[in-house]
Amino acid sequence: MTALQQQGAAAKTASYILAAAGTEKKNAALDAIATILTQRRDEWLSANAADIAAAKEAGMRPAMLDRLTLTEERIAGIVEAVRQVIALPDPIGKVDKMETRPNGLIIGRRRVPLGVVAIIFEARPNVTVDAAALCLKSGNVCILRGGKEAIRSNRKAAELMREALASAGLPEDCVSLVQDTSHETANELMHLDGCVDVLIPRGGAGLIRAVAREASVPVIRTGEGICHVYIDSEADLDMGAEILYNAKCSRPSVCNAAECLLVQRDIAEAFLKKALPLLDRHRVELRCDETALAILGDRGTAAAESDWDAEYDDYILAVRTVADMEEAIGFINAHGTGHSEAIVTTNYFKAQRFLNEVDAAAVYVNASTRFTDGGEFGLGAEIGISTQKMHARGPMGLEELTSCKYVVYGEGQVR
C-alpha cells in the first residue's frame, strides 16, 4: 500500500467518526483551530516567508505572488472566516422533506456529509484552512493537496489544525495534507476510489480541465473564471468605470476578477475615456478589437482570437465592442466559463433580460463580479465556486458539501 493509499484509508476511517460527531464537538474543534492559528501565526508567517523567497527566486509573477502571500491581516481574515463558520447552522441531520405514504410508511430526507473530500489547489495557503473549516462543520474529512509553491505554508497550517483536532477529541486524520506535490501523486489522488468520495480542484483552467479529464473519482469543477463586464448604452458611465476597475484591479489573480470588457459601440469612446485613468493606476494591458484599438491608439494592442478565451490572472484586460446587448449575451455565453458576469445599465428591462439569458453561476446588475465569494454571500468561507450545474453551483458553502439519505419508518409494512 502506498503512502497516499494509507492516508486515504485513514481518512475514510476518520470520516465515520466525524459524521457521527455532533455540532458542539465540531464547533469546539473549529474554535481550537481558530485559536491555534492566532496564537502561533508567527510560525505560519515564517513558513510562508520561505515559500515567498523560493517563489521570487523562481520568477513567479507578481499577481501569483499575491495569491501566495500571507500577512497578519490576511491571517486575521482567515481566522475570522473560521469563526463565521462556527456561527453558521449545521446542515447535518436537517430533514428537508418528510411525508406519510398511503401504506403508512413515513419517509424523510436527511442531510448527510459527502464523506471524504479531496481538494487539489494551487498557490493559495488560505484555501488550506477555508476548506478544512467548511469540511469539518459539514461533517466531511478532507485530504488537501496544494501546489509546490505553498508547500511550507500548507504543511504548517495542516500541522496546527491537526494539533487542534486532537485537543478537541477528534481524529487528526479529519484533516490531512498530501506531502508530495508531484504530478504522480496528484494523479494517484484522482484515482483513490474507495477512499475519496468527491474531488474538488481549485485553480486555473488547465488544472481543472486536467482533473476533470483524468479522475476516476467524482469531480466538482470549480473556479474557471473568464468573467465579463458589459457596459450597456444606457449605463451610468462613471459607475461602470468604477465597477470595471474593481472587477479587474482589486485582486486580478482570483477567479472572480474580470478578464474581458464588453462595451456597446455607440458609447465605447466615452466610456473608455472614463475608464482609462483608473486602469492606468495599475498599467493594465488592454488587448483590443479593431474599434477599441482605434479609440485607444498606442494605449492598446491588437487582440488575438485566443484573448477572448483567456484567463489572465494578471493586469491584462481583453476589450471588445458590441453592437447591442443581444451580441453581448451571445458572446458571453460562447466565451464565458459560467462563473460570474455583470451588466452596467440603468434600463430595468435590459437588466432583467441579462439576468434571464446569461448562463452563469452568478449574474450581476450594476455591481462588481468580485462579490462572488462565500463570505460575501453570507456562507462563511467557501470551498470553491462551482461552475457546473450538477449538485452545486456558485459558491460552495456548507449546504453544498452535503448529500442526503432517505430515512424510512415503518410498522411492519411489506411489499
PLY file of the C-alpha trace (Angstrom):
ply
format ascii 1.0
element vertex 415
property float x
property float y
property float z
element edge 414
property int vertex1
property int vertex2
end_header
0.00 0.00 0.00
1.40 3.41 -0.98
1.68 6.31 1.43
-1.28 8.03 -0.24
-3.41 4.89 -0.07
-2.64 4.68 3.66
-3.60 8.33 4.01
-6.84 7.70 2.14
-7.70 4.68 4.30
-7.05 6.70 7.47
-9.26 9.49 6.14
-12.05 7.03 5.38
-11.89 5.62 8.92
-11.96 9.13 10.38
-14.97 10.03 8.21
-17.24 7.63 10.10
-16.25 9.18 13.42
-16.67 12.75 12.18
-20.02 12.01 10.55
-21.37 10.97 13.96
-19.87 13.93 15.84
-22.40 16.49 16.97
-22.41 20.20 16.26
-20.92 21.06 19.65
-17.86 18.87 19.12
-17.29 20.14 15.57
-17.57 23.74 16.73
-15.11 23.05 19.55
-12.62 21.74 17.00
-13.11 24.81 14.81
-12.63 27.08 17.81
-9.41 25.24 18.62
-8.23 25.75 15.03
-9.00 29.48 15.14
-7.16 29.79 18.46
-4.02 27.91 17.45
-3.74 29.78 14.13
-3.90 33.05 16.04
-1.53 32.10 18.84
1.06 30.55 16.53
0.63 32.76 13.49
4.33 33.67 13.57
5.16 30.04 12.71
2.76 30.17 9.76
4.15 33.51 8.59
7.71 32.18 8.84
6.84 29.14 6.72
5.11 31.41 4.21
8.14 33.71 4.04
10.23 30.73 2.95
7.68 29.94 0.24
7.71 33.57 -0.93
11.51 33.65 -1.11
11.59 30.47 -3.19
8.82 31.74 -5.47
10.61 35.03 -6.11
13.80 33.16 -6.93
11.84 31.03 -9.38
10.46 34.16 -11.09
6.81 33.89 -10.06
4.61 36.66 -11.48
3.59 39.44 -9.02
-0.12 38.59 -9.27
0.59 34.97 -8.36
2.90 36.06 -5.55
-0.06 37.98 -4.16
-2.07 34.76 -4.07
0.72 33.03 -2.19
1.37 35.74 0.38
0.14 35.61 3.97
0.13 38.69 6.18
-1.03 39.39 9.74
-4.15 40.97 8.25
-4.87 38.03 5.95
-4.40 35.51 8.74
-6.82 37.54 10.87
-9.29 37.33 7.97
-8.81 33.57 7.67
-9.38 33.13 11.41
-12.48 35.32 11.24
-13.80 33.14 8.42
-13.36 30.07 10.64
-15.30 31.79 13.42
-18.04 32.71 10.96
-18.33 29.01 10.04
-18.76 28.19 13.74
-21.69 30.61 13.86
-23.43 29.08 10.83
-26.20 26.49 11.26
-25.03 22.89 10.98
-26.71 21.34 7.93
-26.07 17.75 9.04
-29.16 15.95 10.27
-31.53 18.54 8.83
-34.66 16.89 7.44
-35.87 18.87 4.46
-38.70 16.54 3.46
-40.97 14.24 5.46
-44.23 12.65 4.35
-46.51 9.75 5.18
-47.33 7.41 2.32
-50.76 5.77 1.88
-49.33 2.49 3.23
-48.32 4.20 6.46
-44.57 4.44 5.77
-43.04 7.70 6.96
-40.31 8.73 4.52
-37.89 11.55 5.23
-34.86 13.03 3.50
-31.96 13.87 5.80
-28.78 15.86 5.13
-25.56 13.83 5.50
-21.87 14.52 4.78
-20.34 13.63 1.41
-17.66 11.67 3.29
-14.04 12.17 2.24
-13.48 15.31 0.17
-10.15 15.72 -1.63
-9.14 19.20 -2.74
-6.38 19.89 -5.27
-5.39 23.54 -5.29
-2.58 25.83 -6.32
-0.59 28.56 -4.52
-3.32 29.75 -2.12
-2.45 28.83 1.51
-5.72 30.33 2.77
-7.55 27.51 0.94
-5.95 25.02 3.33
-7.87 26.48 6.26
-11.02 27.58 4.42
-11.53 24.10 3.00
-10.79 22.33 6.27
-13.18 24.53 8.23
-16.08 24.02 5.84
-15.45 20.30 5.60
-15.33 19.90 9.38
-18.54 21.82 10.02
-20.34 19.81 7.33
-19.03 16.53 8.77
-16.57 15.81 5.96
-12.98 14.64 6.23
-10.65 16.43 3.83
-7.45 15.43 2.05
-5.64 18.56 0.89
-3.16 18.64 -1.96
-1.69 22.10 -2.53
0.86 23.29 -5.04
4.60 23.02 -4.51
4.89 26.82 -4.27
2.98 26.84 -0.96
4.14 23.53 0.49
5.83 25.03 3.59
2.82 27.22 4.37
0.43 24.32 3.86
2.46 21.92 5.99
2.46 24.34 8.90
-1.27 25.05 8.60
-2.08 21.33 8.45
0.21 20.62 11.40
-1.50 23.27 13.53
-5.00 22.15 12.56
-4.23 18.51 13.33
-2.99 19.53 16.78
-6.23 21.44 17.31
-8.34 18.46 16.23
-6.58 16.16 18.68
-7.08 18.66 21.50
-10.81 18.73 20.71
-11.12 14.94 20.78
-11.46 14.31 17.05
-9.11 12.23 14.87
-6.17 14.17 13.44
-6.92 12.47 10.13
-10.08 14.56 9.74
-7.62 16.95 8.04
-4.56 15.73 6.19
-2.15 17.16 3.66
-0.56 15.29 0.77
3.14 15.85 1.45
4.37 15.01 -2.07
3.47 17.70 -4.61
4.48 15.72 -7.70
2.13 15.17 -10.65
2.30 11.44 -9.99
0.83 11.85 -6.51
-1.88 14.19 -7.79
-2.78 11.58 -10.38
-2.89 8.88 -7.71
-5.25 11.03 -5.64
-7.55 11.36 -8.66
-7.86 7.56 -8.69
-8.27 6.89 -4.97
-11.55 5.06 -5.50
-12.99 3.58 -2.34
-11.43 6.29 -0.19
-12.26 9.63 -1.83
-15.98 10.37 -2.27
-15.58 13.61 -4.22
-12.63 15.58 -5.63
-12.71 19.37 -5.94
-9.98 21.09 -7.99
-9.32 24.78 -7.27
-7.01 26.69 -9.57
-6.51 27.68 -13.18
-8.41 26.33 -16.14
-5.59 23.92 -17.04
-5.63 22.25 -13.64
-9.40 21.97 -13.51
-9.72 20.51 -17.01
-6.89 18.05 -16.39
-8.53 16.80 -13.18
-11.95 16.50 -14.82
-10.40 14.58 -17.70
-8.20 12.22 -15.69
-10.05 11.49 -12.44
-11.94 8.27 -11.83
-13.48 9.61 -8.59
-16.41 12.07 -8.82
-15.30 15.67 -9.55
-16.92 19.05 -8.89
-15.43 21.63 -11.24
-14.72 25.00 -9.65
-13.01 28.26 -10.31
-12.63 28.65 -14.07
-13.12 32.39 -14.22
-13.40 34.11 -17.59
-15.71 36.84 -16.29
-17.12 39.74 -18.34
-18.31 43.24 -17.53
-20.76 44.56 -20.15
-21.29 48.33 -20.38
-24.69 48.95 -21.92
-25.58 52.03 -23.99
-27.79 53.20 -21.09
-25.14 52.74 -18.43
-24.02 55.26 -15.84
-20.51 55.55 -17.26
-18.88 56.74 -14.05
-20.39 53.81 -12.18
-19.31 51.47 -14.96
-15.71 52.69 -14.81
-15.56 52.12 -11.03
-17.12 48.66 -11.35
-14.70 47.67 -14.09
-11.73 48.98 -12.09
-12.75 46.98 -9.04
-13.56 43.84 -11.01
-10.19 43.89 -12.80
-7.76 45.53 -10.41
-8.77 44.87 -6.79
-7.22 41.41 -6.99
-6.57 40.26 -10.56
-5.26 36.80 -9.67
-8.59 35.44 -8.36
-11.27 33.64 -10.32
-13.96 36.31 -9.86
-11.82 39.05 -11.44
-12.96 40.42 -14.79
-10.96 39.26 -17.80
-12.97 40.86 -20.61
-14.74 44.19 -21.06
-17.65 44.32 -23.47
-18.84 47.82 -24.30
-21.62 48.91 -26.61
-20.07 50.52 -29.66
-22.14 53.73 -29.51
-20.67 54.74 -26.16
-17.31 52.97 -26.35
-15.22 56.12 -26.80
-16.94 57.99 -23.97
-16.66 55.02 -21.61
-13.05 54.18 -22.36
-12.02 57.78 -21.71
-13.56 57.49 -18.23
-12.18 54.02 -17.50
-8.64 54.54 -18.75
-7.39 56.82 -15.91
-8.48 54.16 -13.40
-6.91 51.28 -15.31
-3.73 53.33 -15.70
-3.21 53.15 -11.93
-2.02 49.58 -12.50
-0.94 50.00 -16.13
-3.48 47.38 -17.18
-2.57 45.93 -20.56
-5.51 46.30 -22.95
-5.94 43.79 -25.76
-8.48 45.28 -28.09
-10.68 44.59 -31.07
-10.36 46.88 -34.08
-12.85 49.51 -32.89
-11.44 49.76 -29.37
-7.90 49.92 -30.74
-8.84 52.84 -32.98
-10.09 54.67 -29.88
-7.16 53.82 -27.61
-4.32 54.05 -30.11
-0.92 53.24 -28.61
-2.50 52.56 -25.20
-3.91 49.27 -26.52
-2.63 46.32 -28.53
-4.47 44.24 -31.08
-6.22 41.23 -29.55
-5.61 37.74 -30.89
-8.52 35.34 -31.20
-7.22 33.49 -28.14
-7.65 36.60 -25.97
-11.43 36.13 -25.96
-10.95 32.81 -24.12
-8.06 33.78 -21.82
-7.99 33.70 -18.04
-5.09 36.06 -17.43
-4.96 36.22 -13.63
-2.98 39.42 -14.15
-3.31 43.11 -15.03
-4.45 42.30 -18.56
-7.90 43.00 -19.95
-9.48 41.98 -23.24
-11.62 44.81 -24.70
-14.34 44.17 -27.28
-17.06 46.41 -28.66
-20.51 45.03 -29.46
-23.45 46.35 -31.43
-26.06 45.70 -28.74
-26.97 43.61 -25.72
-28.01 40.65 -27.84
-24.49 40.40 -29.23
-23.04 40.81 -25.73
-25.15 37.99 -24.30
-24.28 35.71 -27.21
-20.58 36.45 -26.78
-20.66 35.82 -23.02
-22.48 32.51 -23.42
-19.99 31.45 -26.09
-16.78 32.51 -24.31
-17.58 32.62 -20.58
-16.88 29.79 -18.17
-20.18 30.02 -16.30
-18.64 31.82 -13.32
-19.69 35.49 -12.91
-21.00 38.04 -15.42
-22.05 41.67 -14.97
-24.07 44.28 -16.81
-23.99 48.01 -16.09
-27.23 49.66 -17.19
-29.98 51.98 -15.94
-32.60 50.15 -18.03
-34.61 47.74 -15.85
-35.84 45.64 -18.77
-32.35 45.18 -20.20
-31.12 44.19 -16.75
-33.84 41.56 -16.44
-33.10 40.17 -19.88
-29.40 39.91 -18.99
-30.27 38.08 -15.75
-32.56 35.70 -17.60
-30.39 34.89 -20.61
-26.79 34.86 -19.37
-25.71 31.34 -18.40
-23.52 31.70 -15.31
-23.44 30.77 -11.63
-23.67 34.45 -10.61
-25.10 37.28 -12.72
-24.81 40.91 -11.58
-26.60 44.14 -12.36
-24.58 47.27 -11.55
-22.08 45.52 -9.26
-18.60 44.03 -9.46
-18.04 40.36 -10.18
-15.62 40.35 -7.23
-18.55 39.68 -4.88
-18.80 36.04 -5.98
-17.36 34.72 -2.76
-18.70 32.56 0.05
-18.06 35.19 2.70
-19.69 37.96 0.67
-22.72 35.74 0.03
-23.16 35.03 3.74
-21.93 31.44 3.55
-18.85 31.95 5.71
-15.80 30.66 3.89
-16.23 28.67 0.68
-14.55 25.63 -0.76
-14.73 26.94 -4.30
-17.02 28.47 -6.92
-18.74 25.66 -8.76
-19.15 26.41 -12.46
-21.04 23.22 -13.23
-24.76 22.56 -12.93
-24.88 19.19 -11.18
-25.34 19.12 -7.39
-23.85 22.55 -6.61
-23.47 25.84 -8.47
-21.78 29.05 -7.36
-20.02 29.50 -4.00
-19.87 26.14 -2.25
-20.69 26.56 1.41
-21.90 24.07 3.99
-25.11 23.04 2.27
-23.25 22.25 -0.96
-20.91 19.90 0.93
-23.76 17.60 1.90
-25.71 14.83 0.27
-28.87 13.18 1.51
-30.15 9.86 2.67
-33.74 8.72 2.90
-34.87 7.51 6.30
-37.96 5.31 6.38
-40.11 4.49 9.45
-42.46 1.54 9.29
-44.68 -0.65 11.45
-44.18 -3.98 9.76
-45.08 -2.97 6.19
-44.01 -5.39 3.47
-44.34 -5.03 -0.29
0 1
1 2
2 3
3 4
4 5
5 6
6 7
7 8
8 9
9 10
10 11
11 12
12 13
13 14
14 15
15 16
16 17
17 18
18 19
19 20
20 21
21 22
22 23
23 24
24 25
25 26
26 27
27 28
28 29
29 30
30 31
31 32
32 33
33 34
34 35
35 36
36 37
37 38
38 39
39 40
40 41
41 42
42 43
43 44
44 45
45 46
46 47
47 48
48 49
49 50
50 51
51 52
52 53
53 54
54 55
55 56
56 57
57 58
58 59
59 60
60 61
61 62
62 63
63 64
64 65
65 66
66 67
67 68
68 69
69 70
70 71
71 72
72 73
73 74
74 75
75 76
76 77
77 78
78 79
79 80
80 81
81 82
82 83
83 84
84 85
85 86
86 87
87 88
88 89
89 90
90 91
91 92
92 93
93 94
94 95
95 96
96 97
97 98
98 99
99 100
100 101
101 102
102 103
103 104
104 105
105 106
106 107
107 108
108 109
109 110
110 111
111 112
112 113
113 114
114 115
115 116
116 117
117 118
118 119
119 120
120 121
121 122
122 123
123 124
124 125
125 126
126 127
127 128
128 129
129 130
130 131
131 132
132 133
133 134
134 135
135 136
136 137
137 138
138 139
139 140
140 141
141 142
142 143
143 144
144 145
145 146
146 147
147 148
148 149
149 150
150 151
151 152
152 153
153 154
154 155
155 156
156 157
157 158
158 159
159 160
160 161
161 162
162 163
163 164
164 165
165 166
166 167
167 168
168 169
169 170
170 171
171 172
172 173
173 174
174 175
175 176
176 177
177 178
178 179
179 180
180 181
181 182
182 183
183 184
184 185
185 186
186 187
187 188
188 189
189 190
190 191
191 192
192 193
193 194
194 195
195 196
196 197
197 198
198 199
199 200
200 201
201 202
202 203
203 204
204 205
205 206
206 207
207 208
208 209
209 210
210 211
211 212
212 213
213 214
214 215
215 216
216 217
217 218
218 219
219 220
220 221
221 222
222 223
223 224
224 225
225 226
226 227
227 228
228 229
229 230
230 231
231 232
232 233
233 234
234 235
235 236
236 237
237 238
238 239
239 240
240 241
241 242
242 243
243 244
244 245
245 246
246 247
247 248
248 249
249 250
250 251
251 252
252 253
253 254
254 255
255 256
256 257
257 258
258 259
259 260
260 261
261 262
262 263
263 264
264 265
265 266
266 267
267 268
268 269
269 270
270 271
271 272
272 273
273 274
274 275
275 276
276 277
277 278
278 279
279 280
280 281
281 282
282 283
283 284
284 285
285 286
286 287
287 288
288 289
289 290
290 291
291 292
292 293
293 294
294 295
295 296
296 297
297 298
298 299
299 300
300 301
301 302
302 303
303 304
304 305
305 306
306 307
307 308
308 309
309 310
310 311
311 312
312 313
313 314
314 315
315 316
316 317
317 318
318 319
319 320
320 321
321 322
322 323
323 324
324 325
325 326
326 327
327 328
328 329
329 330
330 331
331 332
332 333
333 334
334 335
335 336
336 337
337 338
338 339
339 340
340 341
341 342
342 343
343 344
344 345
345 346
346 347
347 348
348 349
349 350
350 351
351 352
352 353
353 354
354 355
355 356
356 357
357 358
358 359
359 360
360 361
361 362
362 363
363 364
364 365
365 366
366 367
367 368
368 369
369 370
370 371
371 372
372 373
373 374
374 375
375 376
376 377
377 378
378 379
379 380
380 381
381 382
382 383
383 384
384 385
385 386
386 387
387 388
388 389
389 390
390 391
391 392
392 393
393 394
394 395
395 396
396 397
397 398
398 399
399 400
400 401
401 402
402 403
403 404
404 405
405 406
406 407
407 408
408 409
409 410
410 411
411 412
412 413
413 414
